[in-house]
Amino acid sequence: MRRAAVGALVRLIGPLLLAIVILRIEDRDAVVAALAAAPLGPLVLATALNLVNIHLKVLRWDVLLRARGIRYPLGRAWASFMTSLYVGMLTPGRVGDVLRIRYLRHDLGVPYAEGLASVVMDRLCDLYVLAAFVAVGVAHYSAVVVGRLAWLTWGGIALTVLAPLALLIPGLADRALLAVYRKVARKGPAAGAEPDGPSRFLAALRAHVGRGLLITLPLTVATFAVNFVQGYLIARALGLSLSLFDVTCLLAIASLLGLLPISVAGVGVRELFFSLVFPSLGISAEHGVTFGLLVFAVIYLAVVALGFVSWQIAPPPTEPDAVS
């Protein structure tokens, strides 16, 4: 209980950063004016692209499941994915992903270990592709991302690339990772405890490393590309002189920094980063904050709204699990 309270307090740092950033900028009225003046057309299109992005992610998850012989109806996969996104956007640490495991168990009787492996590999694809984009972004903005920010960013890239190897390489830190699995997947005898869950999880996860990545990695690149196009449309709506490549680099770095466990959905961290970097690009800090707020609204809040609807249509299952 105390740990949860401390975690919640730590994640308030992001919103506090946002408040500090807004208070410190010279012309707060400029942020409001820029938001009010942004034309709706590009913003509506950017918001609609969330559906494309989500569909690509559902297809990627389907590829991972089919690689393990699991056939999940696309409509139900959409519902479970949207509901998990809804919870994930409102909670730190991607807690919502656990719901997908629960849906699979309830609907198809899929062992928790298999469900967890599909979700973890789903996230690893995101992390590795993001790390590649961030590396390009930091190299592109080497004159801007300097000092502690550069160390933090390169450190984040290194951690993103190296940490998952403990999961993928047999024998490396297996004991610690099995303990983590037990904490996540522990359900008790009445809920279908899996004595072989830890070893089954690692075997299933490592089985995803192979030909399937030839499909899942390009799909992951496509999901990020959609996000970057959304960012470009937002920049156009604000009249910012940023190319698609510029937006790609900026959003990639901001996404990595947003993974820091001090915020929910990167709130505050994203806006602070843009407010620091934009002046070096000849754009005001006020426009940096405005850009960050619109990215949050279009890419994150819009998904929360879609997830809320999905929750009403297909709420998390509470009935007994399907028989394996």
C-alpha positions in Angstrom: 0.0 0.0 0.0 2.8 2.3 1.0 4.7 1.4 -2.2 1.7 2.2 -4.4 1.2 5.6 -2.7 4.9 6.4 -3.2 4.6 5.4 -6.9 1.5 7.6 -7.3 3.3 10.6 -5.8 6.4 10.1 -8.0 4.2 10.1 -11.1 2.8 13.5 -10.1 6.2 14.9 -11.0 5.1 15.0 -14.7 2.0 17.2 -14.1 4.0 19.4 -11.8 6.6 19.8 -14.5 3.9 20.9 -16.9 2.6 23.4 -14.4 6.1 24.8 -13.9 6.8 25.0 -17.6 3.6 26.9 -18.2 4.3 29.3 -15.3 7.8 30.0 -16.5 7.2 30.8 -20.2 7.1 34.5 -20.9 3.8 34.7 -22.8 1.2 32.2 -21.5 -1.5 33.9 -23.5 0.4 32.9 -26.7 -0.2 29.2 -25.8 -3.9 29.8 -25.5 -3.9 31.9 -28.7 -2.1 29.3 -30.7 -4.4 26.6 -29.5 -7.5 28.7 -30.4 -6.1 29.6 -33.9 -5.2 26.1 -35.0 -7.5 25.0 -37.8 -9.6 21.9 -37.2 -9.0 20.2 -40.5 -5.4 18.9 -39.9 -6.3 18.1 -36.2 -9.4 16.1 -37.2 -7.3 14.2 -39.7 -4.6 13.5 -37.2 -7.1 12.3 -34.7 -8.7 10.0 -37.3 -5.3 8.4 -37.9 -5.5 6.9 -34.5 -7.8 4.3 -35.9 -5.2 3.3 -38.5 -2.5 3.2 -35.8 -4.6 1.0 -33.6 -5.5 -1.4 -36.4 -1.8 -1.8 -37.3 -1.1 -2.7 -33.6 -4.0 -5.2 -33.5 -2.6 -6.8 -36.7 0.8 -7.0 -35.1 -0.6 -8.7 -32.0 -2.6 -11.1 -34.2 0.7 -12.1 -36.0 2.3 -12.8 -32.6 -0.7 -14.9 -31.5 -0.9 -16.8 -34.7 2.8 -17.7 -34.5 1.9 -19.6 -31.3 -1.2 -21.2 -32.9 -3.7 -18.9 -31.3 -6.6 -17.6 -33.4 -8.3 -14.7 -31.9 -11.3 -13.1 -33.8 -10.3 -9.7 -35.1 -13.3 -7.9 -33.6 -12.7 -9.3 -30.2 -9.0 -8.5 -30.5 -9.9 -4.9 -31.3 -12.2 -4.7 -28.2 -9.6 -6.2 -25.8 -6.9 -4.0 -27.3 -8.9 -0.8 -27.1 -10.0 -1.5 -23.5 -6.4 -2.3 -22.5 -5.2 1.0 -24.1 -7.9 2.9 -22.1 -6.6 1.5 -18.8 -3.0 1.8 -20.0 -3.3 5.5 -20.8 -4.8 6.3 -17.4 -2.3 4.3 -15.4 1.5 4.2 -15.2 3.6 1.3 -16.3 1.3 0.0 -19.0 -0.9 -1.8 -16.5 -3.7 -2.0 -19.1 -1.7 -4.6 -21.1 -2.5 -7.1 -18.4 -6.1 -6.9 -19.5 -5.3 -8.4 -22.8 -3.9 -11.5 -21.0 -7.2 -11.7 -19.1 -9.3 -11.5 -22.3 -7.2 -14.3 -24.0 -7.6 -16.5 -20.9 -11.3 -15.9 -20.6 -12.2 -16.1 -24.3 -9.9 -18.9 -25.5 -8.4 -20.5 -22.4 -5.0 -19.3 -23.4 -2.5 -19.9 -20.5 -1.4 -16.7 -18.8 2.2 -17.5 -19.7 1.4 -17.5 -23.4 -0.7 -14.3 -23.2 2.0 -12.5 -21.2 4.6 -13.6 -23.8 2.6 -12.1 -26.6 2.1 -8.8 -24.8 5.8 -8.5 -23.7 7.0 -9.2 -27.3 4.5 -6.6 -28.5 6.1 -4.1 -26.2 9.7 -5.1 -27.1 8.9 -4.4 -30.7 7.9 -0.9 -29.7 11.0 -0.4 -27.6 13.5 -1.5 -30.2 12.0 0.4 -33.1 11.6 3.5 -30.8 15.3 3.2 -29.8 16.3 3.2 -33.5 14.3 6.3 -34.2 15.6 8.0 -31.1 19.2 7.3 -32.1 18.6 8.9 -35.5 16.9 11.9 -33.8 19.7 12.4 -31.3 22.3 12.3 -34.0 20.2 14.7 -36.1 19.9 17.1 -33.2 23.3 16.6 -31.8 23.8 20.4 -31.7 20.6 20.8 -29.7 20.4 17.7 -27.5 23.5 18.3 -25.4 24.7 18.1 -21.9 22.6 16.2 -19.4 19.7 15.8 -21.8 22.1 14.1 -24.3 23.4 11.8 -21.5 19.9 11.0 -20.4 18.7 10.2 -23.9 21.7 8.1 -24.9 21.4 6.3 -21.6 17.7 5.6 -22.3 18.6 4.2 -25.7 21.3 1.9 -24.2 18.9 0.7 -21.5 16.1 0.1 -24.0 18.4 -2.0 -26.2 20.3 -3.9 -23.5 17.7 -4.6 -20.8 15.4 -6.9 -22.8 18.3 -9.2 -23.7 17.9 -10.7 -20.2 14.6 -12.0 -21.4 15.7 -13.2 -24.8 19.0 -14.8 -24.1 18.6 -18.2 -22.3 20.3 -18.3 -18.9 20.8 -14.6 -18.5 19.1 -13.3 -15.3 16.5 -16.1 -15.6 16.0 -16.3 -11.8 15.2 -12.6 -11.4 12.9 -12.5 -14.4 11.0 -15.6 -13.3 10.4 -13.9 -10.0 8.9 -10.9 -11.9 6.7 -13.3 -13.8 5.4 -14.9 -10.7 4.5 -11.5 -9.3 2.6 -10.6 -12.5 1.0 -13.9 -13.4 0.2 -15.2 -9.9 -3.5 -16.0 -9.8 -4.0 -18.6 -7.1 -5.4 -22.2 -7.5 -9.0 -21.1 -8.2 -8.0 -18.8 -11.0 -5.9 -21.3 -12.9 -2.5 -21.2 -11.4 0.2 -22.4 -13.8 3.0 -24.3 -12.0 5.1 -24.3 -15.2 4.2 -20.7 -16.0 7.6 -19.1 -15.6 9.5 -21.5 -17.9 6.5 -21.6 -20.3 6.6 -17.8 -20.5 10.3 -17.6 -21.3 10.0 -20.4 -23.9 7.0 -18.7 -25.6 8.7 -15.3 -25.6 11.9 -16.6 -27.1 10.0 -18.5 -29.7 8.8 -15.2 -31.1 12.4 -14.3 -32.0 12.6 -15.5 -35.6 10.7 -15.2 -38.9 7.8 -13.5 -37.3 9.8 -10.4 -36.7 10.0 -9.9 -40.4 6.3 -9.0 -40.1 6.0 -7.5 -36.7 8.9 -5.1 -37.0 7.7 -3.5 -40.2 4.2 -3.2 -38.7 5.8 -1.5 -35.7 7.7 0.9 -37.9 4.3 1.7 -39.7 2.6 2.4 -36.3 5.4 4.9 -35.4 5.2 6.4 -38.9 1.5 7.1 -38.4 2.3 8.8 -35.1 4.9 11.0 -36.8 2.5 12.0 -39.6 0.0 12.9 -36.8 2.7 15.1 -35.3 3.5 16.7 -38.7 -0.2 17.5 -39.2 -0.3 19.1 -35.7 2.8 21.2 -36.6 1.2 22.3 -39.9 -1.9 23.3 -37.9 0.2 25.5 -35.7 2.1 26.9 -38.7 5.5 25.6 -37.5 8.3 25.3 -40.0 9.1 21.7 -39.2 9.7 19.0 -41.7 8.3 15.5 -41.3 11.9 14.3 -40.5 12.2 17.0 -37.8 8.9 16.0 -36.3 9.9 12.3 -36.4 13.1 13.0 -34.5 11.4 15.3 -32.0 8.5 12.9 -31.2 10.8 9.9 -31.0 13.0 11.5 -28.4 10.0 12.9 -26.5 8.4 9.4 -26.5 11.5 7.9 -25.0 11.7 10.5 -22.3 8.0 10.0 -21.7 8.8 6.4 -20.6 10.4 7.8 -17.4 8.4 6.6 -14.4 7.6 10.1 -13.3 4.5 10.7 -15.4 1.4 9.2 -17.0 1.4 9.3 -20.8 4.5 11.6 -20.7 2.5 14.6 -19.4 4.9 17.4 -18.4 8.0 15.6 -19.6 7.0 16.0 -23.3 6.1 19.7 -22.9 9.3 20.4 -20.9 11.4 18.8 -23.7 9.8 20.8 -26.5 10.0 24.0 -24.5 13.7 23.5 -24.1 14.5 22.4 -27.7 12.2 24.6 -29.8 14.1 27.9 -29.1 17.2 26.2 -30.5 15.3 25.6 -33.7 14.2 29.2 -33.9 10.7 28.5 -32.6 9.4 29.9 -29.3 9.1 27.9 -26.2 5.4 28.8 -26.1 4.9 27.0 -29.4 6.8 24.1 -28.0 4.4 23.8 -25.1 1.4 24.2 -27.5 2.8 21.5 -29.8 3.2 19.1 -26.8 -0.3 19.8 -25.5 -1.8 19.1 -28.9 0.2 15.9 -29.3 -1.2 14.8 -25.9 -4.7 15.7 -26.9 -4.7 14.2 -30.4 -2.6 11.0 -29.8 -3.4 10.2 -26.2 -6.7 11.8 -25.0 -8.4 10.7 -28.3 -7.4 7.1 -27.7 -8.6 7.4 -24.1 -12.0 8.4 -25.4 -12.1 5.5 -27.9 -11.1 3.2 -25.1 -13.8 4.4 -22.9 -16.4 3.6 -25.6 -14.8 0.1 -26.0 -15.0 -0.4 -22.2 -18.7 0.1 -22.3 -19.2 -2.2 -25.3 -16.8 -5.0 -24.2 -15.9 -4.6 -20.5 -13.1 -6.7 -19.0 -14.5 -10.3 -18.5 -15.5 -11.3 -15.0 -17.1 -14.7 -15.8 -15.2 -18.0 -15.4 -12.4 -18.7 -17.9 -12.9 -20.8 -21.0 -11.6 -24.3 -20.7 -8.2 -24.8 -22.2 
